[in-house]
Amino acid sequence: MFTLALTLALGAGPALSDLGVKTLEGKHVQYYVTEDMLLNADKDPNNWLMYGRDYESTRYSPLNQITANNVGDLVAKWSLSFGVIGAQDSQVTAVNGRLYVSSSQNKVFAIDGATGRELWRYDHPLPADLGPKLCCGDVNRGVIAYEDKVYLATLDTHLIALDNDTGEVVWDQKLGDYKTGEIFTSMPVVADGKIMIGNSGGDVGANAGTIYAVDAETGAPAWKTYTVPVTGKEDIAKTWGNGSWKTAGGTPWLPGSFDKETGLLLWGVGNPVPDFDGSVRPGDNLYTASTIAIDIKTGEIKGHFQYTPHDTYDYDGTNEAIVITDKEGRKVWVHADRNGHLYSIDRSTYKCNWVVPMSRVNWVKSWGENCRPIVDPEKVPTYGKVTKDIAPVLDGGKEWVPASYSKRTGFVYVPGRDMSMDLAAKKQEFKPGEWYLATDVLKLNPGGGYVKAFDATTGELAWARRQNTPATGGILSTAGGLIFNGDAEGVFRAIKDDTGETLWEFNVGTGIHSNPTTFMVGDTQYVAILAGPGGGSIWPLVYGDWLKTRQQGGSMFVFALHKKK
């Protein structure tokens, strides 16, 4: 009855007052992202709303318009030039046909998903003195949409909310200080009405690892969690001998996952510093090289699992935790670490179910309780000599580019590197705002890369696909029986998910160091990838030779099936 009365009243103008309502108004915002959309992102085939597509970080899409049978008909539909070169580490966020993407140098684009037409662009001005503070180039790993805003974390430690329809700044919250070497390179995480971002910059200035949480509507601080000791009074300070917690590092520079059942964020923590001289920081150095479980309401750390206690190889621990229930009914997270191993960890007890090597590993001599590695003393960097052929290289294993878990096969697909390094430790005095690696020698030895499929319940290797270069692109798996990824040579490909067979390839013209996403616009499934090499790790050390026959770039390509007339 009210609906009819309201309809009549709206047509009659002043008759609205007859309803006896003091305030009667409404607002419609297009491309609005609700809490329910995020909580059920895993069940929404059409959109790609967050870093891992869902809170579980599976990077699995239930879309199956593109299949192993028809992927040969995949063609490029449109491309977008970012107008800047440099490492394009980002990915596309898709909301009901509208795309949001960031590029290097903190640029943000809103795009019509069907045509590639630019709707708006935001260019964040960066300080002129920022360059020397950047660990790994002027990279950004993506923007996330929530309600009527799009959120960007910037290299100069701002968290910015943009109007999703115009690109105008709604609020701008400065959280850190880039002059110390602290920067933001990650896509933010949105959960429980909060925007969260982990910092980078542990290697430059030994900035303490920090996860910041702010109110999504206003930007007001909600909580701040340190991933390492900052006062010396914390229990974990006991794991940092000689007061070494004062220059701990341990930055959580990749997005975390969210366990909806427990309300805990599962967030990876980076390496201790100095990176390669462990003698000045005796102990396990918690919570570096770990995944920590954080209460979403308070920021309190509730548990952890450490992959590399007393890390002296820069193996980090920031790689994603993929939240699954395995085929034995165990609630676990699966983690492919830079230290060369794949883990299954119980989400309730933080106990290790199993650990398996992903490729050649020689720094571990044996295993102790709860998958604790016993390090081969012959592979520890020391003063006065070069420790040769440490496998894997500091990039991994698996670098930051994410793995994917397929609900279709039960496999976890890992993009990896089969390389080793030579290291020599040295004494180095800490100076605020400067690199603190403590090494005289850092050498990359020849090797290659791979994509491998492991059974996520047992850790058993299902198949392996070798490649000439390290796997510098993330993985996407789909219900169409496919996985997609790109490599350092610029080849974007589709691979059969149960065998590893290559079914389709496209050369984007420059190296790929980004993550593919897939989404629907209208009745069409699209797959998107960014192109542009660079970033951190040892691999760019060979770019001098690499660029003799290849070009740098900064662009995005979007593919769909060719529709035959």
Helices and strands as residue ranges (DSSP letters): H 2-12, G 14-19, H 35-39, G 41-43, E 60-61, G 71-73, E 74-81, E 93-95, E 98-103, G 104-106, E 107-112, E 118-123, G 131-133, E 144-146, E 149-153, E 158-163, E 169-174, G 178-180, E 189-191, E 194-198, E 210-215, E 221-226, G 235-239, G 241-247, E 257-259, E 264-268, G 278-280, E 290-295, E 301-306, E 322-325, E 331-336, E 341-346, E 352-357, E 364-367, G 369-371, E 373-375, G 377-379, E 387-390, E 404-405, E 411-418, E 421-425, E 439-444, E 448-455, E 461-467, E 476-478, E 482-486, E 491-496, E 502-507, E 517-521, E 524-531, G 539-542, H 543-546, E 555-561
